[in-house]
Amino acid sequence: MDSNLRREIILDNYQNPFHKETKDDYLKVNTNNESCIDNIDIYFSFDGDVLKDITFNGEACAISTSATSILLRNVIGKTKKEISNILLNYDNMINEKEYDKDLLKDLNVYDEIYLQPNRKNCALLPANAIRKALEQTK
């Protein structure tokens, strides 16, 4: 991916994040990085096995905020199995393992995050929270 396009997508999702709002009647999962300011609450609403709605709120760096925004957009309306597959592929990409590029869509902007190892945790923050929610709703 072109570095200018990558930067544009990340910046847009940082400045105009998807579904950034609090939902008090939803399942809430907090996720944070102990070594920086990243502290995000993600709110989940499942209809059976399908993620009906998902929002987030909190304070985080550009990578964590944009990754949350993009990841939420990619999992909303999906089944738990589909979400797990997206998370597996996303983790694999971040950790330089084989992954399905087509499945990840805009999440591919983080395909070179491994070049900045200290930013991997920022990019994985929302995935960890979504994984927690899937565990809690089994």
C-alpha positions as CSV (number, residue, x, y, z in Angstrom):
1,M,0.0,0.0,0.0
2,D,1.2,3.5,-0.8
3,S,2.6,5.2,2.3
4,N,0.6,8.4,1.6
5,L,-2.7,6.5,1.3
6,R,-1.8,4.5,4.5
7,R,-1.2,7.8,6.4
8,E,-4.4,9.3,5.0
9,I,-6.5,6.3,6.1
10,I,-5.0,6.2,9.6
11,L,-5.3,10.0,10.1
12,D,-9.0,10.0,8.8
13,N,-9.9,7.2,11.2
14,Y,-8.1,9.0,14.1
15,Q,-9.8,12.3,13.4
16,N,-13.2,11.0,12.4
17,P,-13.5,7.6,14.1
18,F,-16.3,5.2,13.3
19,H,-19.0,4.7,16.0
20,K,-17.2,6.7,18.8
21,E,-19.8,6.8,21.4
22,T,-20.7,5.3,24.8
23,K,-23.6,2.8,25.0
24,D,-24.4,2.2,28.7
25,D,-26.8,-0.7,27.9
26,Y,-24.2,-2.7,26.0
27,L,-21.6,-5.2,27.2
28,K,-18.5,-3.1,28.0
29,V,-14.9,-4.3,27.7
30,N,-12.0,-2.0,28.7
31,T,-8.6,-2.3,27.1
32,N,-5.5,-0.3,27.7
33,N,-1.8,-0.1,27.3
34,E,0.0,0.1,30.6
35,S,2.9,2.0,29.0
36,C,1.0,4.8,27.4
37,I,-2.3,6.8,27.4
38,D,-4.3,4.2,25.4
39,N,-7.4,3.4,27.4
40,I,-10.5,2.4,25.4
41,D,-13.9,1.1,26.3
42,I,-15.6,-1.0,23.6
43,Y,-19.3,-1.5,23.8
44,F,-20.9,-4.6,22.2
45,S,-24.5,-5.6,21.3
46,F,-25.0,-9.2,20.1
47,D,-28.1,-10.6,18.6
48,G,-27.5,-14.3,19.2
49,D,-24.3,-15.1,17.3
50,V,-24.2,-11.9,15.3
51,L,-22.5,-8.6,16.4
52,K,-25.5,-6.3,16.0
53,D,-23.7,-3.1,17.1
54,I,-20.3,-2.0,18.4
55,T,-19.0,1.4,19.6
56,F,-16.1,2.7,21.5
57,N,-14.9,5.6,23.6
58,G,-11.8,6.7,25.4
59,E,-8.4,8.3,24.8
60,A,-5.7,6.7,22.7
61,C,-2.9,7.4,20.3
62,A,-3.5,7.7,16.5
63,I,-2.7,4.0,15.9
64,S,-5.0,2.6,18.6
65,T,-7.9,5.0,17.8
66,S,-7.7,4.4,14.0
67,A,-7.2,0.6,14.5
68,T,-10.3,0.5,16.7
69,S,-12.3,2.5,14.2
70,I,-11.3,0.4,11.2
71,L,-11.7,-2.9,13.1
72,L,-15.1,-2.0,14.4
73,R,-16.3,-1.2,10.8
74,N,-15.0,-4.6,9.7
75,V,-16.7,-6.8,12.4
76,I,-20.1,-5.1,12.7
77,G,-22.8,-7.4,11.4
78,K,-20.5,-10.5,11.4
79,T,-21.0,-13.8,13.3
80,K,-18.6,-14.7,16.1
81,K,-16.9,-17.2,13.9
82,E,-16.4,-14.6,11.2
83,I,-15.0,-12.1,13.7
84,S,-12.6,-14.7,15.1
85,N,-11.3,-15.3,11.6
86,I,-10.8,-11.6,11.0
87,L,-9.0,-11.3,14.4
88,L,-6.7,-14.3,13.6
89,N,-5.8,-12.9,10.2
90,Y,-5.2,-9.4,11.8
91,D,-3.0,-10.8,14.5
92,N,-1.1,-12.8,11.9
93,M,-0.5,-9.7,9.8
94,I,0.7,-7.7,12.7
95,N,3.1,-10.5,13.7
96,E,4.4,-11.1,10.2
97,K,2.7,-14.4,9.6
98,E,0.6,-15.6,6.7
99,Y,-2.8,-13.9,6.4
100,D,-5.7,-13.2,4.0
101,K,-5.1,-9.7,2.7
102,D,-8.5,-9.5,1.0
103,L,-10.3,-10.4,4.3
104,L,-8.7,-7.5,6.2
105,K,-9.6,-4.7,3.7
106,D,-8.6,-1.3,5.2
107,L,-6.9,-3.0,8.1
108,N,-4.0,-3.7,5.7
109,V,-2.8,-0.1,6.5
110,Y,-1.1,-1.8,9.5
111,D,0.8,-4.4,7.4
112,E,4.1,-2.7,8.1
113,I,3.5,-1.9,11.8
114,Y,6.1,-4.6,12.7
115,L,8.7,-2.1,11.5
116,Q,7.9,-0.2,14.7
117,P,7.6,-3.0,17.4
118,N,6.5,-0.6,20.1
119,R,3.4,0.2,18.0
120,K,2.3,-3.4,17.7
121,N,0.5,-3.2,21.0
122,C,-1.3,-0.1,19.9
123,A,-2.6,-1.8,16.7
124,L,-3.6,-4.9,18.7
125,L,-5.5,-3.1,21.5
126,P,-9.0,-3.3,19.9
127,A,-8.5,-6.9,18.8
128,N,-7.7,-7.9,22.3
129,A,-10.9,-6.3,23.6
130,I,-13.0,-7.9,20.9
131,R,-11.5,-11.3,21.7
132,K,-12.4,-10.7,25.4
133,A,-16.0,-9.9,24.5
134,L,-16.3,-13.1,22.4
135,E,-15.0,-15.1,25.3
136,Q,-17.5,-13.4,27.7
137,T,-20.5,-14.1,25.4
138,K,-19.9,-17.8,24.7
